[in-house]
Amino acid sequence: MRYKLAPLYCRPWTLNGMSTRLIDSHYENNYGGALRRLNAITEQLERLDVATAPGYQLAALKRDELTALNSTLLHELYFASLGGDGREPPEAIQSAFARDFGSYQRWKDEFMAMGYALGGGSGWVLLTWVPRDGRLVNQLAAEHTQAAAGAVPVLALDMYEHAYHIDFGANARAYVDAFMRNIDWQSVQARLQDARATAAPRPLVQPEFGDLPGVGPEEVKAMLDAGQAVQVIDARPRHYFSRTSEIMDGAVWHDPERVSEWSGSLKKDEPVVVFCVWGFHVGCRMAATLRDQGYDARYMLGGHSAWKAIGGATKMHA
């Protein structure tokens, strides 16, 4: 399999303060070089007998492949980021910046400062959509490889010296300023729209519990920290609970097999949060049972294990 060259995404003669000579050199030598290197590595991998090749040989080729592939992809995004007038972005982008950074100006200040910080060094500044959290982040990507896994970059600033030395010499700050004047916000908006269609990893589905409401451990912690009235029930099975030494601070353990004996002691006018070990069938079943009895009960996503994972307080139990 050979990777094909992508035509230049921007019109070099329209750029403000960035010469056609700079763009030609960048596209032909650096982007083209990354693509040629990627195809050469691909050919080596295709010829390699992975059953007999030393592990270090395969590992080295795959590392080089990752570097060359990311360099190719990021250069394509870089050229696609240019060609606009760099003025304030459309309302949809402005709203996204306000939600995720506080304001467009706050995003811009951070993005440019990250570029300045890489002056004289190497790497990329990326505006990236993270499907896991449904938000934008600015990130540094060094050596073409330190990109956020599972995320989709929508704007790329190349801070390797080859991106600016012909026009700007060592003045990396002037180059960053020129890049900002040439951002094609319409194309950024289109890529963000596409990125938002990228789904996060799907959670485990428990169809037997239908639309039973759950609550994250962070929300439970916030409720407790705020002094909100909430009844937290540790419903880990007796055989499991008896082998552990700790319990969530603020929780009361009740045997899930004897729910009919203790459920009457709960208050109907206060919400109930139930958890088991990992947040699966035991906690869900307890929450469903309590809801059937008229309680405002939810199960805690991830259970006791999730509570510990967020650093929630625990104490020794008797």
Secondary structure, 3 states (H helix, E strand, C coil): CCCCCCCCCCCHHHCCCCCHHHHHHHHHHHHHHHHHHHHHHHHHHHHCCCCCCCHHHHHHHHHHHHHHHHHHHHHHHHHHCECCCCCCCCHHHHHHHHHHHCCHHHHHHHHHHHHHHCCCCCCEEEEEEECCCCEEEEEEEHHHCCCCCCCEEEEEEECCHHHCHHHHCCCHHHHHHHHHCCECHHHHHHHHHHHHCCCCCCCCCCHHHCCCCEECHHHHHHHHHCCCCCEEEECCCHHHHCCCCEEECCEEECCHHHHHHHHHHCCCCCCEEEECCCCCHHHHHHHHHHHHCCCCEEEECCHHHHHHHCCCCEEECC
